[in-house]
Amino acid sequence: MATSTTNISLTKPAATDTTKIREDFNTNMDTIDGRFSATYMAVQDKSSVTITGGTITGITITGITDLVVADGGTGVTKDGEVANTNAPLPVSPVTADARLVLEGVAKKVPHLC
């Protein structure tokens, strides 16, 4: 007598089952295909992957020099002065003072950003 797998109920043929193996195999392939259809992402060129919807959290991006402003970054890698220019603080007496402090720290610690 055939048994089923635990997670997605694929049919495992019994040692004595010689007549239903092909049918079970095809049914299993249809089951696997159906389970993956909701999460399948078509093959795309790695230089232009498009993802729509969803939320990305807790991510680290590697293999790039910088993340441009248009893509949500500051456009710089480790240059604090340029980062302040690309992503400026709103102007007010408090933020103006904070900018001076940040620029001073960035000059003293060049790899802060």
SVG drawing of the C-alpha trace seen along z (x, -y; Angstrom):
<svg xmlns="http://www.w3.org/2000/svg" viewBox="-2 -79 42 86">
<polyline fill="none" stroke="black" stroke-width="0.4" points="0.0,0.0 1.4,-3.4 2.2,-6.0 2.3,-9.8 5.1,-12.3 4.5,-14.3 4.7,-17.9 2.9,-18.0 1.3,-14.6 3.3,-13.2 2.6,-9.6 5.4,-7.2 4.8,-3.9 4.9,-0.6 7.6,1.9 5.0,4.1 3.2,1.4 4.0,1.8 0.9,0.5 0.5,-3.0 4.1,-4.3 3.7,-6.4 0.3,-7.8 1.7,-8.6 4.7,-10.2 2.6,-12.5 0.3,-13.4 3.3,-14.2 4.7,-16.5 1.4,-18.3 1.3,-18.7 4.8,-20.1 4.1,-22.5 0.9,-23.7 2.6,-24.3 5.4,-26.3 3.1,-28.4 2.2,-30.9 5.9,-31.6 7.6,-31.0 9.6,-33.9 10.5,-33.8 14.1,-33.7 15.4,-37.2 18.7,-38.8 20.6,-39.4 21.4,-43.0 17.7,-44.0 15.6,-42.0 12.1,-43.4 10.1,-42.7 6.7,-44.3 4.8,-44.4 5.9,-42.9 8.1,-44.3 11.9,-43.8 13.2,-44.0 16.6,-43.3 18.6,-43.3 22.3,-43.8 23.3,-44.8 26.8,-43.6 28.7,-43.8 27.9,-47.4 30.0,-50.6 27.1,-52.8 23.4,-53.1 22.2,-56.0 19.7,-58.5 17.1,-57.6 17.2,-54.0 16.8,-55.1 20.4,-55.6 22.7,-58.6 24.7,-58.0 28.0,-57.6 30.0,-54.8 32.0,-56.3 32.2,-60.1 30.3,-61.9 30.4,-65.4 28.9,-64.1 26.3,-62.1 25.2,-65.3 24.9,-67.1 22.9,-64.2 20.6,-63.6 20.5,-67.0 18.8,-67.6 15.8,-70.0 17.0,-73.6 16.3,-74.9 18.5,-76.4 18.7,-72.9 19.4,-71.0 21.9,-73.6 23.9,-73.1 23.5,-69.3 24.8,-69.5 27.9,-71.3 28.5,-68.7 28.0,-65.8 30.3,-67.4 33.0,-67.9 32.7,-64.3 32.7,-63.0 35.9,-64.9 37.6,-63.4 36.2,-59.8 36.2,-59.4 34.7,-55.9 31.7,-56.9 29.2,-56.7"/>
</svg>
